[in-house]
């Protein structure tokens, strides 16, 4: 179910990186690191994981340098995001959704680094930790809804905020605020 010159046979993929605009990742993929074809695509606009996705792990740099990527969903099956710079250089990325039932507990450092078009993000309630620099370079981010179970929020996530003219809103649950009062 992958359009424009892409054919998938399990994990073996052959296609022209210049013509694909949407990839539906096969449900049997368990580690996006097995899919080097998910990064550095010239015209890729959307990466879609089906509801029955078996993806468990998203390692470092899995989706980097897709300069036209606008939309991706993180499937509920994902339990671990390792390393950093998962979307580094995805300057057109606007929509990141975490599917219902998401099991991720940590958003690693530099996960959304240089996602200059990301405006709004809702962190799933499974997330307890957001590491430092997770949002470095997300200069259009104006609304961030934190997890109700967030315990640790790393420093230097918004070094650019002192230069913003717009209002920046962080929606934090009462439990996070109560646990982090100083």
C-alpha positions as CSV (number, residue, x, y, z in Angstrom):
1,X,0.0,0.0,0.0
2,X,2.8,2.3,-0.8
3,X,2.3,4.7,-3.7
4,X,4.5,6.0,-6.5
5,X,7.1,3.4,-7.4
6,X,7.6,1.7,-4.1
7,X,7.1,-2.0,-3.6
8,X,7.5,-3.8,-0.3
9,X,8.3,-7.4,0.3
10,X,8.6,-7.7,4.1
11,X,11.6,-5.6,4.9
12,X,13.2,-5.6,1.5
13,X,12.3,-2.4,-0.3
14,X,13.2,-1.1,-3.7
15,X,12.0,2.3,-5.0
16,X,13.1,5.7,-6.3
17,X,13.6,8.1,-3.4
18,X,12.8,11.0,-5.7
19,X,9.2,10.0,-6.5
20,X,7.6,8.6,-3.4
21,X,5.3,11.0,-1.5
22,X,3.6,8.6,1.0
23,X,4.8,5.4,2.6
24,X,2.5,3.0,4.5
25,X,5.0,1.0,6.5
26,X,4.3,-2.8,6.4
27,X,2.7,-4.0,9.7
28,X,5.3,-6.7,10.2
29,X,8.2,-4.2,10.7
30,X,9.2,-4.2,14.4
31,X,12.2,-1.8,14.4
32,X,12.3,1.3,12.2
33,X,16.1,0.9,12.1
34,X,15.5,-2.0,9.8
35,X,14.1,0.6,7.3
36,X,16.9,2.9,6.2
37,X,14.5,3.8,3.4
38,X,12.4,5.9,5.9
39,X,14.9,8.7,5.9
40,X,16.5,11.0,3.3
41,X,13.6,11.0,0.8
42,X,13.3,14.0,-1.5
43,X,9.5,14.3,-1.9
44,X,8.1,12.2,1.0
45,X,5.2,14.0,2.6
46,X,3.7,11.3,4.8
47,X,4.8,8.2,6.7
48,X,1.9,6.1,7.9
49,X,1.9,3.1,10.3
50,X,-1.3,1.0,10.2
51,X,-3.3,0.3,13.4
52,X,-2.1,-3.4,13.4
53,X,1.6,-2.2,13.2
54,X,4.0,-4.4,15.2
55,X,6.6,-1.6,15.4
56,X,8.3,-1.7,18.9
57,X,11.4,0.4,18.6
58,X,12.3,3.6,16.9
59,X,16.1,4.0,17.0
60,X,18.3,7.1,16.4
61,X,17.7,9.1,13.3
62,X,14.9,6.9,11.9
63,X,13.1,9.6,10.0
64,X,15.8,12.3,9.5
65,X,16.3,14.6,6.5
66,X,12.9,14.1,4.9
67,X,12.7,17.8,4.1
68,X,9.1,17.7,2.8
69,X,7.7,15.3,5.4
70,X,4.6,16.9,6.9
71,X,2.8,14.1,8.7
72,X,3.6,11.0,10.7
73,X,1.8,8.9,13.2
74,X,3.6,6.9,16.0
75,X,1.7,3.6,16.4
76,X,0.4,2.4,19.8
77,X,2.7,-0.7,19.5
78,X,5.9,1.4,20.0
79,X,7.4,0.9,23.5
80,X,10.8,2.5,23.0
81,X,12.4,5.4,21.2
82,X,16.2,5.2,21.5
83,X,19.1,7.5,20.6
84,X,18.3,11.0,19.3
85,X,17.7,13.2,16.3
86,X,14.7,11.1,15.1
87,X,13.2,13.9,13.0
88,X,16.3,16.1,12.6
89,X,16.1,18.2,9.5
90,X,12.4,17.5,8.8
91,X,11.8,21.2,8.4
92,X,8.2,20.8,6.9
93,X,7.0,18.4,9.7
94,X,3.7,19.9,11.0
95,X,1.7,16.9,12.3
96,X,3.0,14.2,14.7
97,X,0.3,12.1,16.3
98,X,0.7,9.4,18.8
99,X,-2.0,6.7,18.3
100,X,-4.3,5.9,21.2
101,X,-2.8,3.4,23.6
102,X,0.7,4.6,23.0
103,X,3.2,3.0,25.4
104,X,6.2,5.3,25.0
105,X,7.6,6.5,28.3
106,X,10.5,8.8,27.1
107,X,10.9,11.4,24.4
108,X,14.7,11.4,23.9
109,X,16.9,14.4,23.5
110,X,16.8,16.2,20.2
111,X,13.8,14.1,19.0
112,X,12.2,17.0,17.2
113,X,15.4,19.0,16.6
114,X,15.0,21.5,13.7
115,X,11.4,20.6,13.0
116,X,10.8,24.2,12.1
117,X,7.2,23.8,11.0
118,X,5.9,21.9,14.0
119,X,3.2,24.1,15.6
120,X,1.2,21.9,18.0
121,X,2.0,18.7,19.8
122,X,0.1,16.6,22.3
123,X,2.3,14.3,24.3
124,X,0.7,10.9,25.2
125,X,-0.1,10.2,28.9
126,X,2.4,7.2,28.8
127,X,5.3,9.6,28.7
128,X,7.0,10.2,32.0
129,X,10.2,11.8,30.8
130,X,11.1,14.5,28.1
131,X,14.8,14.7,27.8
132,X,16.8,18.0,27.3
133,X,16.9,19.7,23.9
134,X,13.9,17.6,22.7
135,X,12.3,20.6,21.0
136,X,15.4,22.6,19.9
137,X,14.7,24.4,16.7
138,X,10.9,24.0,16.8
139,X,10.5,27.7,16.3
140,X,6.9,27.6,15.2
141,X,5.8,25.5,18.2
142,X,3.1,27.5,19.9
143,X,1.2,24.8,21.8
144,X,2.5,21.9,23.7
145,X,0.2,19.6,25.8
146,X,2.2,17.6,28.4
147,X,1.5,14.1,29.6
148,X,-0.6,13.8,32.7
149,X,2.1,11.4,34.0
150,X,5.1,13.5,33.2
151,X,7.7,13.5,36.0
152,X,10.9,14.7,34.3
153,X,11.1,17.6,31.9
154,X,14.7,18.2,30.7
155,X,16.3,21.6,30.5
156,X,17.1,23.7,27.4
157,X,14.1,22.5,25.5
158,X,13.2,25.9,24.3
159,X,16.4,28.0,24.0
160,X,14.7,30.1,21.3
161,X,11.7,31.1,23.4
162,X,13.4,34.4,24.5
163,X,13.3,35.5,20.9
164,X,9.6,34.6,20.1
165,X,7.1,37.4,19.5
166,X,4.1,35.0,19.6
167,X,2.5,33.6,22.7
168,X,3.8,30.1,23.6
169,X,1.4,27.9,25.6
170,X,2.3,24.8,27.5
171,X,-0.6,22.8,28.9
172,X,0.7,21.0,32.0
173,X,-1.5,18.7,34.1
174,X,-2.0,19.6,37.7
175,X,-0.1,16.5,38.8
176,X,3.0,17.7,37.0
177,X,2.7,21.2,38.4
178,X,2.2,19.9,42.0
179,X,5.2,17.6,41.7
180,X,7.5,20.3,40.3
181,X,6.7,23.3,42.5
182,X,9.8,24.9,44.0
